[in-house]
Amino acid sequence: MKIAVIGPGKVGATLGRRFVEAGHEVTFGAPRPEQEKYDALRDLGCAVYSAEEAVEEVEIVLLAVPWAVAADVVGKLGGLPGRLIIDATNPIGEDFLDVDHASQHSGGETIAELIPKAQVIKAFNTVGVETMANPVYGDQRAALAVAGGDQAAKETVFKLARDIGFDPYDAGPLAAARTTERLAWHWIEISTIYGDRSDFAFALLRR
Ligand SMILES: NC(=O)c1ccc[n+]([C@@H]2O[C@H](COP(=O)([O-])OP(=O)(O)OC[C@H]3O[C@@H](n4cnc5c(N)ncnc54)[C@H](OP(=O)(O)O)[C@@H]3O)[C@@H](O)[C@H]2O)c1
């Protein structure tokens, strides 16, 4: 599949690399695409463009930018009609202080409202970058919550997630991003705020 990764930082570069390894065609969208720090992505055979250019002619857009700029970035992408948008962001500031725990609305829904003609699926926001790099823990795979309204779009995300080693599960409609963003917050608390290691993930046990 053709995927544009918007925001080639820790999340975007890690997932983009994994998608390339799984045989997908990836372009990256960055604020200053000419920067040397993206040479490693170019060495993978990927083009690095502006975000607006990167989304041309792709089927899937992975949004992996800081929440502070997410609305601005999405607003410049031309509405993305008919495209599948995977929202990996969390509505959290860099210092973890400006989180609105009382909000009854999710970041995923906010993004979807900005691009009503796109299919927005919330995914990859509940796992850390170490797990994105390798979701396999012994004989278990990291679980991946996938929330969204369009079943076909969700199935595509399940496939992409499985392609790179995750155990994806259906977390419900996009409104369930309210829950999965809280799950991400729980992960951040135990990895970073109350703990000091991030090489772990949640698994889903089934009988
Ligand atoms: N880190 C995690 O473990 C983790 C896990 C799950 C979800 N998330 C979420 O994923 C998102 C990205 O996190 P991260 O840790 O990858 O952050 P990061 O390392 O700071 O990367 C953010 C990326 O977004 C780019 N960017 C900034 N403004 C942009 C713009 N206007 N257009 C295009 N790209 C732009 C940055 O480019 P420059 O470097 O050039 O500014 C950078 O490549 C956040 O919403 C975060 O909450 C993070």
The ligand as a Gaussian input file, in Angstrom:
#p B3LYP/6-31G(d) Opt

LIG

0 1
 N        6.695000       8.796000      21.491000
 C        5.816000       7.811000      21.695000
 O        6.158000       6.753000      22.278000
 C        4.403000       7.948000      21.199000
 C        3.576000       6.804000      21.216000
 C        2.286000       6.895000      20.709000
 C        1.809000       8.085000      20.206000
 N        2.624000       9.193000      20.222000
 C        2.078000      10.428000      19.645000
 O        2.618000      10.539000      18.317000
 C        2.839000      11.917000      17.980000
 C        4.310000      12.096000      17.595000
 O        5.107000      11.777000      18.729000
 P        6.699000      11.624000      18.584000
 O        7.156000      11.102000      19.897000
 O        7.040000      10.903000      17.333000
 O        7.133000      13.165000      18.443000
 P        8.468000      13.749000      17.769000
 O        9.577000      12.771000      17.870000
 O        8.625000      15.115000      18.336000
 O        8.089000      13.867000      16.221000
 C        7.163000      14.781000      15.742000
 C        7.394000      14.947000      14.253000
 O        6.404000      15.844000      13.735000
 C        7.081000      16.718000      12.852000
 N        6.332000      17.940000      12.646000
 C        6.218000      19.013000      13.453000
 N        5.488000      19.967000      12.842000
 C        5.144000      19.457000      11.623000
 C        4.438000      19.970000      10.512000
 N        3.911000      21.196000      10.548000
 N        4.288000      19.180000       9.393000
 C        4.818000      17.951000       9.356000
 N        5.523000      17.419000      10.386000
 C        5.673000      18.162000      11.504000
 C        8.423000      16.957000      13.513000
 O        9.337000      17.517000      12.582000
 P       10.586000      18.424000      13.134000
 O       11.431000      17.495000      13.948000
 O       11.268000      18.914000      11.913000
 O        9.952000      19.524000      13.963000
 C        8.768000      15.530000      13.893000
 O        9.274000      14.833000      12.788000
 C        2.414000      12.735000      19.198000
 O        1.089000      13.169000      19.007000
 C        2.485000      11.714000      20.347000
 O        1.583000      12.023000      21.402000
 C        3.913000       9.153000      20.699000

